[in-house]
Amino acid sequence: MAHFYLCWELGAGFGHAARLKSIALPLRARGHRVSFVLRDLVQPRRLLQGCGGDMLQAPVWLHRTAGLPQVQASLAEILLAVGYLDADALAGLCEGWRGLFRQGRPDLVIADYAPTALLAARSLGVRSAAVGTGFQLPPPAQPLPPLLLGEVEPPSASRLRTTEARVLESANRVLAMHGAPPLAHACELLRGDEALLCTWPELDHYGREDGGP
C-alpha cells in the first residue's frame, strides 16, 4: 500500500479540491492511503467527505508583497507575489511542507497548483506529479509564457526574463540549502516529475498544438 499526499496551495474555489477528490477515490478503492494538504480546510469539507485520510493545513503565504505590478504578466509574477520574491521567505514556506512530508512519509506527492509542495518534495528526493489545467501547467523546458496575450501592449521580453530569473534564483537557493539538484527552468516548479494535464486542446491557455503536457 502506497501513501499519496494530495496538495493544494494556490488559487481559490472548489476546482482544486474536486480534482484531488477524483484522484483520491480510485486510489482508496485500490487500497492505498491518501492524505490531503489543503489551502482551505473549511469550504471543501463537505465535498471531501467520504474520501478518508488526514486533512492537513497547507503552508501558505499570508503577507502582502509590495512593489509588484498590479496586473501580473506571467506565472512568474504570480509566484513572486506569494513568497518567491525572497529566498529566505520561500525557505520558510518550504520548511513547512518539508515537515509535513517528513511526518507523513508519502511515496508520491500529487500537487494541484502547489509549487512549493513540489519544491519541498524535490528537496527531500520524494517523487512528485502535478495535475491541473493548462494555466497552471506551462509547457516544459521553455520560458514561462505571457498571460496577457489579449492586451493591447503585451509584456516585454525583458520583463518576462527578469521575473522568471528571480523566481528561479529563489527556488534554486532553497534547493541548495538542502543539497538538492537545481531546477533548469522555472516551469519545473509547476510540473514536478510528471505533469498530468487536465484540459482539452481548445481550452489550453498556452495553445499546445501537439496536445502533450
C-alpha positions in Angstrom: 0.0 0.0 0.0 1.4 3.4 -1.0 0.8 6.7 0.7 -0.2 9.7 -1.5 -0.1 13.3 -0.4 -2.7 15.4 -2.4 -1.7 19.0 -2.1 -3.4 22.3 -3.0 -1.5 25.6 -2.3 -2.6 28.4 -4.6 -5.9 29.5 -6.2 -9.4 29.7 -4.9 -12.7 27.8 -5.4 -13.6 24.1 -5.2 -12.0 23.1 -8.5 -8.6 22.1 -7.0 -10.2 20.1 -4.2 -12.7 18.5 -6.6 -9.8 17.4 -8.9 -7.9 15.9 -5.9 -11.1 14.1 -4.8 -11.3 12.5 -8.3 -7.8 11.1 -7.7 -8.3 10.1 -4.1 -11.4 7.9 -4.5 -9.8 5.4 -7.0 -6.6 5.3 -5.0 -8.6 4.5 -1.9 -10.5 1.9 -3.8 -7.2 0.2 -4.7 -6.2 0.0 -1.1 -3.8 3.0 -1.0 -3.6 5.6 1.7 -4.3 9.3 0.9 -3.7 12.5 2.9 -5.0 15.9 1.9 -2.9 19.0 2.4 -5.2 21.9 1.6 -5.1 25.7 1.3 -8.6 25.8 2.8 -9.9 23.2 5.3 -13.3 24.7 5.7 -15.1 25.2 2.4 -14.1 21.8 0.8 -15.0 19.8 3.9 -18.4 18.5 2.7 -17.0 17.9 -0.8 -14.3 15.7 0.5 -16.4 13.7 3.0 -16.0 10.0 2.4 -12.5 10.3 0.9 -10.8 9.2 4.0 -7.3 10.2 5.1 -6.0 13.1 7.1 -6.9 16.7 6.3 -3.9 18.9 6.9 -3.4 22.7 6.6 -1.1 23.7 3.7 1.7 26.2 4.4 0.5 29.3 2.5 1.8 32.9 2.0 0.0 35.2 4.4 1.7 38.5 3.7 1.4 41.4 1.2 4.2 41.7 -1.3 4.8 45.3 -2.2 6.2 46.8 -5.3 4.9 44.3 -7.9 2.8 45.1 -10.9 -1.0 45.1 -10.2 -1.6 43.1 -13.4 0.5 40.0 -13.5 2.1 39.2 -16.8 3.2 35.6 -16.2 3.1 32.8 -13.7 6.5 34.1 -12.6 4.9 37.3 -11.4 2.1 35.3 -9.6 4.8 33.3 -7.8 6.8 36.4 -6.8 3.7 37.7 -5.0 3.3 34.5 -2.9 6.8 34.1 -1.5 9.1 33.6 -4.4 10.5 37.2 -4.4 12.8 36.3 -1.5 14.7 33.1 -0.9 14.6 33.4 2.9 10.8 33.8 2.9 10.4 30.9 0.4 12.7 28.8 2.7 10.2 29.2 5.5 7.2 28.1 3.4 9.3 25.2 2.0 10.2 24.1 5.5 6.6 23.8 6.4 6.0 21.5 3.5 9.1 19.5 4.3 7.9 19.0 7.9 4.5 17.6 6.6 6.3 15.2 4.2 8.8 14.1 6.8 6.0 13.4 9.2 3.7 11.5 6.7 6.5 9.9 4.5 4.5 10.0 1.3 5.5 7.7 -1.6 4.2 10.3 -4.1 3.2 14.0 -3.8 0.4 15.0 -6.2 0.2 18.8 -6.5 -2.8 20.8 -7.8 -1.4 24.3 -8.1 1.1 23.7 -5.3 4.5 24.7 -6.5 6.1 24.9 -3.0 4.9 21.4 -2.3 6.7 20.3 -5.4 9.8 22.3 -4.4 9.8 20.6 -1.0 9.4 17.2 -2.5 12.4 17.8 -4.7 14.4 18.9 -1.7 13.7 15.6 0.0 14.0 13.4 -3.0 10.3 12.5 -3.0 8.7 11.7 -6.3 6.0 14.2 -7.4 3.3 14.7 -10.0 1.5 17.9 -10.9 -2.1 17.9 -12.0 -4.3 20.7 -13.3 -5.5 22.9 -16.2 -3.2 24.3 -18.9 -2.9 27.6 -17.0 -1.0 26.0 -14.0 0.9 23.5 -16.1 3.1 25.5 -18.5 4.9 23.9 -21.4 8.1 22.0 -20.5 11.7 23.3 -21.0 10.6 26.7 -22.1 10.3 30.2 -20.6 7.0 30.8 -18.8 4.6 32.2 -21.4 2.9 35.5 -21.0 -0.6 35.7 -19.6 -1.5 39.0 -21.2 -1.9 37.8 -24.8 -5.1 39.8 -25.3 -3.6 43.1 -24.0 -3.1 46.0 -26.4 0.5 46.2 -25.2 1.9 42.8 -24.3 4.6 42.4 -21.7 8.2 42.9 -22.9 10.5 40.0 -23.3 12.9 41.8 -20.8 10.1 41.9 -18.1 9.3 38.2 -18.6 13.0 37.2 -18.4 13.7 39.3 -15.3 10.8 38.0 -13.3 11.4 34.4 -14.3 15.1 34.6 -13.4 14.1 36.0 -9.9 11.8 33.1 -9.3 14.3 30.5 -10.4 17.0 32.1 -8.3 14.9 31.9 -5.2 13.9 28.3 -5.8 17.4 27.2 -6.5 18.8 28.9 -3.4 16.3 27.0 -1.3 17.2 23.7 -3.0 20.9 24.4 -2.5 20.2 24.8 1.3 19.1 21.2 1.3 21.7 19.8 -1.1 19.1 19.1 -3.8 19.7 19.5 -7.6 18.7 22.8 -9.0 15.9 23.5 -11.5 16.9 24.2 -15.1 13.7 26.1 -15.9 11.1 27.9 -13.8 8.3 25.8 -15.4 9.6 22.8 -13.5 8.3 24.5 -10.3 4.8 23.8 -11.5 5.3 20.5 -13.4 7.1 18.2 -10.8 8.5 14.9 -12.1 5.3 14.2 -14.1 2.8 16.6 -15.5 -0.8 15.4 -15.8 -2.6 18.0 -18.0 -6.4 18.0 -17.5 -7.9 20.0 -20.3 -8.9 19.9 -24.0 -6.6 21.4 -26.7 -9.2 24.0 -27.5 -9.1 25.3 -23.8 -5.4 25.2 -23.3 -4.2 28.6 -22.1 -0.9 28.1 -24.0 -2.3 26.7 -27.2 -0.1 23.5 -27.3 -0.8 22.1 -30.7 0.6 18.6 -30.0 -1.8 18.0 -27.1 1.1 17.0 -24.9 1.6 18.1 -21.3 
